[in-house]
Amino acid sequence: MRHRQFAIAFALLCFGSAPQAEDARAAAKSSASDKPLYTVVNGYKVDADTLQGFRTWRAAACDRCHGANQEGMVGPSLIESLKTLSRDEFVTVVRDGRLDKGMQSFGSDQRVMDNIDHLYAYLKGRSDGAITRARVSAIE
């Protein structure tokens, strides 16, 4: 909790305004490590790892089934799915697929598996509402 309060205070000092501080709050949410899962500014500028997750999303053509905005098409909405899927469940689905539901396996796709944590961070940021649009760019 103390780390999160520090992160929010730091964001207020750096960014100064409430909307930008809200972006920094999204970055303050982290897992067991000290590193944030993702960092977002202005709803679409992201850290390098999260940007790599977006690039992995595009390269793997996930939008063919899940839609360009991750809101679902023939595949489910990932914005909704990642509200309940754990990180481990996400990795299992991407790695092994759900062949009975039409989800292919990406376990042999080295590009996807090498960037699975970045892909998860990007999609989790979208699901959490911190990343407000599908196309992102680097924090400058």
C-alpha positions as CSV (number, residue, x, y, z in Angstrom):
1,M,0.0,0.0,0.0
2,R,2.8,2.4,0.9
3,H,4.4,1.8,-2.6
4,R,1.1,2.6,-4.3
5,Q,0.7,5.8,-2.3
6,F,4.2,6.9,-3.2
7,A,3.5,6.1,-6.9
8,I,0.4,8.2,-6.9
9,A,2.1,11.1,-5.1
10,F,5.0,10.9,-7.6
11,A,2.5,11.0,-10.5
12,L,0.8,14.1,-9.1
13,L,4.2,15.8,-8.9
14,C,5.2,14.8,-12.4
15,F,1.8,15.2,-14.2
16,G,0.0,17.7,-12.0
17,S,-3.6,17.0,-13.1
18,A,-6.2,14.6,-11.9
19,P,-6.8,12.8,-15.3
20,Q,-3.1,12.3,-15.7
21,A,-2.7,11.1,-12.1
22,E,-5.5,8.6,-12.9
23,D,-3.3,7.2,-15.7
24,A,-0.5,6.9,-13.2
25,R,-2.8,5.0,-10.8
26,A,-3.2,2.4,-13.5
27,A,0.5,2.0,-13.6
28,A,0.7,1.7,-9.8
29,K,-1.3,-1.5,-9.9
30,S,1.2,-4.3,-10.0
31,S,1.4,-8.0,-9.3
32,A,3.8,-9.5,-6.8
33,S,6.8,-7.8,-8.3
34,D,7.6,-4.1,-7.9
35,K,7.3,-3.5,-11.6
36,P,3.9,-2.3,-12.8
37,L,2.0,-4.6,-15.2
38,Y,1.6,-1.6,-17.6
39,T,2.1,2.1,-17.6
40,V,-0.4,4.3,-19.5
41,V,-0.5,8.1,-20.1
42,N,-3.5,9.8,-21.7
43,G,-5.2,6.5,-22.3
44,Y,-3.1,5.4,-25.3
45,K,0.6,6.1,-24.6
46,V,2.2,3.1,-23.1
47,D,5.5,1.7,-21.8
48,A,7.8,-0.2,-24.2
49,D,6.8,-3.6,-22.9
50,T,3.1,-2.9,-23.3
51,L,3.7,-1.5,-26.8
52,Q,5.5,-4.8,-27.6
53,G,2.3,-6.6,-26.5
54,F,0.3,-4.5,-28.9
55,R,2.7,-5.3,-31.7
56,T,2.5,-9.0,-30.8
57,W,-1.3,-8.7,-31.0
58,R,-1.1,-7.2,-34.5
59,A,1.6,-9.6,-35.7
60,A,-0.4,-12.7,-34.6
61,A,-3.5,-11.2,-36.3
62,C,-5.6,-11.8,-33.2
63,D,-8.0,-9.2,-34.5
64,R,-9.3,-11.7,-37.2
65,C,-11.3,-13.4,-34.5
66,H,-11.4,-11.0,-31.5
67,G,-12.0,-7.8,-33.4
68,A,-9.7,-4.8,-34.0
69,N,-10.8,-3.3,-30.7
70,Q,-10.7,-6.6,-28.8
71,E,-14.5,-6.4,-28.4
72,G,-15.1,-9.8,-30.0
73,M,-16.3,-11.2,-33.4
74,V,-16.2,-14.9,-33.9
75,G,-14.0,-15.1,-30.8
76,P,-15.1,-13.6,-27.5
77,S,-14.5,-10.0,-26.3
78,L,-11.1,-10.0,-24.7
79,I,-12.0,-6.9,-22.8
80,E,-14.6,-8.9,-21.0
81,S,-12.7,-12.1,-20.8
82,L,-9.7,-10.6,-19.1
83,K,-11.9,-9.2,-16.3
84,T,-12.1,-12.8,-15.0
85,L,-9.2,-14.8,-16.6
86,S,-6.1,-15.0,-14.5
87,R,-2.7,-14.5,-16.0
88,D,-2.0,-18.2,-15.8
89,E,-5.4,-19.1,-17.5
90,F,-4.6,-16.6,-20.2
91,V,-1.3,-18.2,-20.9
92,T,-2.8,-21.6,-21.0
93,V,-5.5,-20.5,-23.5
94,V,-3.0,-18.8,-25.8
95,R,-0.4,-21.6,-25.6
96,D,-2.8,-24.5,-25.9
97,G,-5.8,-23.0,-27.7
98,R,-9.4,-23.9,-27.2
99,L,-9.8,-26.1,-30.3
100,D,-13.4,-27.0,-29.4
101,K,-14.3,-23.3,-29.6
102,G,-12.2,-22.5,-32.6
103,M,-9.3,-20.9,-30.8
104,Q,-6.0,-22.0,-32.3
105,S,-2.9,-22.8,-30.3
106,F,0.0,-20.3,-30.4
107,G,2.3,-22.6,-28.4
108,S,4.6,-23.1,-31.3
109,D,4.6,-19.4,-32.3
110,Q,7.9,-18.2,-30.8
111,R,7.0,-14.6,-31.3
112,V,3.8,-14.9,-29.3
113,M,5.3,-17.1,-26.6
114,D,8.4,-14.8,-26.2
115,N,6.0,-11.8,-25.7
116,I,3.2,-13.5,-23.8
117,D,3.7,-11.3,-20.7
118,H,3.6,-8.1,-22.8
119,L,0.6,-9.3,-24.7
120,Y,-1.2,-10.0,-21.4
121,A,-0.2,-6.5,-20.1
122,Y,-1.6,-4.9,-23.2
123,L,-4.9,-6.8,-23.1
124,K,-5.2,-6.4,-19.4
125,G,-4.7,-2.6,-19.8
126,R,-7.5,-2.6,-22.3
127,S,-9.8,-4.7,-20.1
128,D,-9.1,-2.5,-17.0
129,G,-10.0,0.5,-19.0
130,A,-6.6,2.2,-18.5
131,I,-5.8,1.8,-22.3
132,T,-8.8,3.6,-23.9
133,R,-8.2,2.7,-27.5
134,A,-6.8,-0.3,-29.3
135,R,-4.0,1.4,-31.2
136,V,-1.3,2.6,-28.8
137,S,2.0,4.5,-29.1
138,A,5.1,4.9,-27.0
139,I,5.3,7.2,-24.0
140,E,7.5,10.0,-25.2
